[in-house]
Amino acid sequence: MTSACADYPFAAILGQEQMVLALLLTAVNPAIGGVVVRGQKGTAKSTAARALGALLPPGEDGGKAPFVTLPLGATEDMVIGSLDLEAAIANGEVRFQPGLLARAHGGVLYIDEVNLLDDHLVDGILGAAESGVNRVEREGQSRAHAARFVLVGTMNPEEGELRPQFLDRFGLAVAVEGAADPETRVALMRLREEFDRDGHAFAQRFAAQQQVLRQRLAQARRQLPEVSVPRRLLAFIAEICQRNHVAGHRADIVIERAARAHAAWNGRAEVTADDILAVAPMALLHRMRDANPDMPPPPPPPPPSDEDEPEEDEEDGQGDHKGQDDHTGQDEPPPPAEDESPQPPPASPPEDEVQAVGAPFPVRRLQNEGTDRMLRTGSGRRSSTRSATRQGRYVKSTPRRARDDLALDATIRAAAPHQRQRRQESPSPLAIHIRPGDIREKVRERRVGNLLLFAVDGSGSMGAQKRMSETKAAIMSLLMDAYQKRDRVAMVVFRGQSAQVVLPPTGSVERAARLLADLPVGGRTPLSSGLEETSKLLDQARRRDPHVLPLVLVLTDGRANAGLGDGPPHEEALRVAAALGQRHPQARFVVVDTEAPGMIRLELARKLALALGADYLGTGDLRAEDLISLAKEHQSW
Amino acid sequence: MVNPSGARAVYPFVAIVGQEALKKSLILNVIDPSLSGVLIRGEKGTAKSTAVRALAALLPEIDVVEGCPFQSDPHDRRAMAPDARARFDAGERLPVQRRKARVVELPISATEDRVIGTLDLEHALKEGAKRIEPGLLATANRGILYVDEVNLLDDHVVDVLLDSAAMGVNTIEREGISFTHPARFTLVGTMNPEEGELRPQLLDRFGLCVHVEGLSSPEDRVEVVKRRAAFERDADAFAAQWREQTETLGADIAAAMARHPMVEAEDSILLDIAKRSLAMGVDGHRADIVMLKTAKALAAWHGRDTVVAADVDEAATLALPHRMRRRPFEDVVR
């Protein structure tokens, strides 16, 4: 007999101390502002978050505290609340039907895969979480109700990051990963086996421990208001935050609240440095200023004024910090590729050498990610767009008629208040009288992945000084980005006598990556041919989807030396480039100059960019932060 | 036999030539539905879809609450949709219908509403009351949800699918409806890797993964063509010709299912599994759990009450390949 994983007892969760602690602390003190659990798949993230629901102490009114799950497919009206359909139709009464935010009041709002949640929902939730009040202004209703809840989210960072504002709303963040020792894994398998065999008996076995947790939680909650923080420790908290350059003051506040919860959880009435050190990493993990949320936590802070702190407390705290260190650091921007690839001396690369892919790095955003007003088809997550087909998430409704995509709920809501009167005017077998003016259509939204087209110079000159290795690193980084945004990718390589479409447009970013690794360099530079192939690919892409927004990255040092005709290859390439740019106004071009810095630079790639009407970047520029502004200059994108 | 894909005759499972790994992975999922599915990777025309559709005939019979669109289990209160549960709690004797578990196909063009369920239009207009029109997740509850070309599925549909595959529950919060019903299904997907990979998160939801290729021996290929021709000439006669073998397989599966709850694994086996996972660098613990379940199902299939090392070997080939730890393309970057 299988049982829903919601039934897995919290007490039966093995290991994952940080996650367990963070969840318990927010339950002790909801003012902490919730937890986001980040980690690989299959690490009991969701199981733990759901299991917390069974432990929550009763709400203010003495009833069971709500544990509300927000599904990814929820529509806006259901989250913030809307007109009660049935009441409106049956009695012509305008009554408010509370949404998920109202239901979560006094309890937990749980969002699985929170990083995949649509932005429009995020905004509504953020607003309420921030103010503790949910304001509804829609369908002729204007009202506000209290919505204080603990936000618990789980996410797998592989699938993309959360917006920093949203991330900051979570008081604590913890990172989880699988157990590294076989014995723990065996114990986990046994637990799971037992649970799967008879979930009910399993729950029974842990009932006593569950009860202990529940009582301890209730006790801690009662004690919380009395827990005080010594003044010198407040300064200590401030120092921790300062040292780690966290933005804003939320971290300070969260640490203070969490430390008090930690003290209460341990039955103490006064916060110690130990409490602070135990919770600080969880409050800092996602707030470090230097962008990358997986950054290693702070170096251990200096000892607080040492009057009455036992020495060993200190050590414990440091131990915690180290524990964090083990996990993180993996997403840190690695130094440029130098290490691994055994390279021949740079002077004269042999023909058709395959250079290894350098270490990838996070790329800055390549374009505006706002919603545009145009109707498009497609699927992906780089830019969101209103959807022209019936595909996509039903976001909200509109009285404007464009398609036959009826938003029934909204239509009925529009018609509802008039039912009584209309019923009197004209009898009908239908329960609802709907007039054309009531009709609402669905507004759907979906993210459109763009086409990312790489035109890569594979000529011999790219082999010099590991240029190809760095170029590959740049492409790889863009591919990682493309993966998260669900872009389609294509690749043209020009080397020797001609250009080749090595990868027609595909959703398989992995295939592109594999090809990239095996991409050899050698031979001459048929730049014109490369640009022509690119043009053909763009034509094809436009035929497939007239609204496609391709992003073309030309990675070359610009040293064209093999032409299509008889003229100087370089001049020819510039002519072809100009034509390409004009022919495809919908595409955005970026020339990435792979010429090594420091040498006497010919800046041929810069001329190419000029002819193409393209942005010009060095490979090093790809990793900088200011690309966003560059993208914004391009209103056309 | 219920076959929602139409009245078309179904090619018998046992008549599929070769593709042993594919067939076995499907059978294992019948023996233990909590294995949570198979991802079948391979080129076109390798009997992927045929095998999945044929599987319907081999599925066990289940008890459902008659007329319940959510396939509520009349014997387990927790596996009931709200309506059935309310009736159960009120002391009503729920009408039981015994029928085969189903294979439900999710077309890649399916909209989100269709998948998770939506407001029942007719009911709303006629009665002025809201009622849910169940989606594919409701139909697939306690059966198999089959997604052909799963890698081409729309992103937001994948999100929804992940959501309910993870919880075994489908939560609807849309269009004025707030509703939750059980949605435990075995996810079977096929894909051609040339057309794009799956997101790791979704990949991980498939218990097992098999690669299928075209058959390499000319004799086998000839046999495929012959059988196909025979099937197309007279499907009923073809089915009759294979009936005996189909029945034998059905009996074998039934025996394995009966034995399955008794299968035990010693600590040394579990340790072996854990070490394999660690050596392969998988994410999280799902690989361990699935490997153990697979090994147990294999033991039951082979008529044993204890898991042996060979079971683990075989389980590893099915449960590990798609779970190696890597960021989206770490294997390539190295």
Interface residues (C-beta under 8 A of the other chain):
Chain A: M1 T2 S3 A4 C5 A6 D7 G39 Q40 K41 G42 T43 A44 S46 R50 T69 L70 P71 L72 G73 A74 T75 D77 M78 V79 S82 L85 E86 I89 A90 Q97 L100 D112 E113 L116 N156 E158 E159 E177 G178 A179 A180 P182 E183 R185 V186 L188 M189 R190 R192 E193 D196 R197 E340 A356 V357 P360 S379 G380 R381 R390 Q391 G392 R393 Y394 A407 L408 D409 I412 R413 Q419 P429 L430 A431 I432 I434 R446 R447 M476 L479 M480 Y483 Q484 R486 T506 G507 S508 V509 E510 R511 A513 R514 L516 A517
Chain B: P33 S34 D76 R78 S109 T111 E112 D113 I116 L119 L121 A124 L125 K126 E127 G128 A129 K130 N151 L152 D154 D155 H156 D159 V160 L162 D163 A166 M167 G168 V169 T171 I172 E173 R174 E175 G176 I177 S178 P182 R184 P193 E194 E195 G196 E197 R199 P200 Q201 D204 P261 D267 L270 L271 I273 A274 K275 S277 L278 V282 D283 G284 H285 R286 A287 D288 I289 L292 K293 R325 R327 P328 F329 V332 V333 R334
